[in-house]
Amino acid sequence: MKNIENKINTAFHNINLPEFDTKKLNEKKGIVYMESKKKNMLPYLVTACTLVFCLLVGFGVYNNNFKVASKIGIDVNPSIELTINRKNKVIDVFANNDDGNKILNNMDLKGSDMNVAINALIGSMVKNGYIDELANSILISVEGNSDEENEKLRQEIVNELNAYLVNNNFSIVSQTVSNEAELESIANEYNISLGKAQLIKDIIANNNLLTYDQLANLSINELNLIASNNDNIKVEGSASDKAYIGYDKAKEIALEHAGVTDVTNYQVEMDYDEVIVYEIEFRANNTKYEYEINATNGDIMEYDIDSHSNVNNNNNNNSNTTITRDEAREIALNHAGITGNITNYKIELDDNSYEIEFRYNNREYDYDISFTGEILKYSTDNDYDDDDYNQAHATITRDEAREIALNHAGVTDVTNYKIELDDNKYEIEFRVDYLEYEYEINATTGQIISYEIDD
């Protein structure tokens, strides 16, 4: 066995292996070279970091220079909108109406500082006559994603403009705006800017008798005048009323008509009632007066004189001057000349008077009687069937209808006379001194259907 082992070892050591190049061996197919070789990853890391850095820088450049951070609206009658970036540089400028296009007049404001652009636009409005001593109001509106940033930007713009505008007797109305669906719908419906829609919304919130239909076509200066007593609207300076008769003249007209000089609790503000008006309230001789005066021509549109305050303030005469409901009813029936039974009787206590309604012989009567027994207002209206009075052709002439009305009123010289034929009845209106008369007269029979006499 030992001999066999020795022979095998001898044979193994005597084997002659062929010589070959190991480098070529690695290149031969099917031969795996097991040596591990590490790659250098540094170039790849540098490239990736450079790409991320470029993306971050690019995003930052876009975010700071090209992304819209806020919108600024400028309204007078021209309406213009600026979009600005986080650096308060102008990205773009838009005109919301034809007057806005006239103001822009090919001005290139892109890239300009926000305040420089705003001053340039306002200067163009002054140059083109949109801002002057008759209409000096400008609306600045700021819209953005952050309420805090919006308010900060609004204040910055006002501070920048304040010295220039106030020193030149201009007025700035400023606000922040939230782009709500309801507000945008209103702006689109009335073809106005979002900022103007917001201003009108704030005015209506303070006076729900006003509507968007009434206010949408008014200028910013007119809206500023109406909003002058609204504490929720931020205003710098005073809106010009030089296009109107002025507060002093309106007061003079009211006091002259009332026949008083010494008044207390005097208040006046501008409002809108188909036209711009002065609403005036004051007291004199324990009587309250209210006037509505056309701000353009000084006409007295409405007035109300309430002597009920005299009853309240005169304790010695309370028991003698304050009438009861039954006494008010008797006064109305006596005035109407009615002794028989009435129907549909109703009496209500208002702030200034008893309001009485009733029917008698198919006629409806309405009375306002003061607490002192004075008939403040009354009217009567026929309630006949249409078959009786809706004749196809009028047999009473306009002159005859006029004579019927004037004879009933007991007057001859009238002003503001107007007559119309409608639905077989003449509708007649006229004034005598400070009383306004309205008549409806049947065009077939000449009978007075209704009439009303009002201060």
C-alpha positions, 0 to 999 in steps of 0.5 A: 500500500505504501508503494502505491501511495509513493507512486501516485505522489511521484506521478503527480509531481511529474505532471507538466502544466502548459504555460499560458497568459493569465491576462488572456485567461480573463478574456476567455469566455466561460472563465470567471476571474474571482478577484474583487475590484471596487469602483470609484462612486465620487463622480456620481455623488458630485453629479447628483448633488449638483442636480439637486442644488440646481433644482433647489436654486431654480425653485427658489428663483421661480418662487421669489421672482415668477410665482404670484404672491399677491394681487393688487387692485387699483380702482377709480373708474379705471380698474387695473390689477397688478400681480407681484412676487414675494419681493414686491416686484411686478409680474404682470399688469392687467386692465379690467375695463376700457378706461384701464387700458387708456391708463396703461397706454403701453406702459411696461411695468413688469419687473418694476417695484410695486410702489413705483408701478402704483405711483406711475398708474395713479400719476397717469390717472391724474394726467388723464383727468380721472382723479381731480378735486371733484373726484379724488378717491382711489380704492386699493385692494390686496388679495393673497393667500395669507390674511396676515400678509395681506394686511401687512402689504395693505398698510405698506401701500397706504403708508407709501401713498399717504403723504403724497395723496393726503397732501394733494387732498386725495382720499384712499380707500383700502381693503383686503379681499378674500377671493370667495366664490360668492364675491367673484360671482357678484363681480362677474355679474356686474362686470366690476373688479373683485375689489369694487364688489367687496367695497359695495358688499361692505356698504350694503352690510351697513345699509341693507336698503341699498343694492348691488343694482344701485351701486355697481355703476357708481364711481369710487368717489361716490361709494366713498361718500356713501361709506363715509360713516362706515367704521368698517371701511378704512379711509385715508383723507376725505372724499370730495363733495365739490361736485355737490351742493355741500353739507352747509348748503344742505343744512341751510335748505333744511332749516329754512324749510323747517323755519327754525334756526336753533337746532340740536342733535344735528346729524348729516350723512350722504346716502343713495336714493336713486341719486346721491342725497344728504340725509339730515336729522335735527331737533328744534322746539321739541320736534324732530325733523328729517330731510332727504335733499338731492345732493346735486341740485338741492331739491327736498326729496322727502321730509318728515316732521315728528311732533310726538317728541313734544308729547314725550317731553312735556309732562304737564300736558301728557294727559291732555294732549295724548289721544287714545286709540278710540279717539284716533278712530273717531277723528278718522271717521269724522274726517271721512264723513262716515257714520255707518258701520265700517269693515276690515278695521285695523289700528296699529301704533307706530313710532310717530302715529296711529296707523288706521285702515278700514273699508266702507261702501267698497272704499278703502281708507288709510290714515296716519294720525299723530298722538296729538290728534293731527292727521298726518297723512290719509288716502282713500281708494275705490275697490269696485269690480273691474267690470264697472270701471274698466271701460274700453274708451275714456269719455273724460278729457285730460282737462276735465280730469285735471279740473276734477282733481284741482276742484277736489283739492281746492287749489288753482295754481300748481307746479310739477303737474303730470297726468297719464292715462293708464288702464282707463284711469287718469293718474295725476300728480302736482305740487302746491307749496310743499304738499304733493297731491296724487289722484286717480280719476276714472276716465269714464265716469270722472269719479275720484278713485283714490287720492293722497296728500303728502308732505 
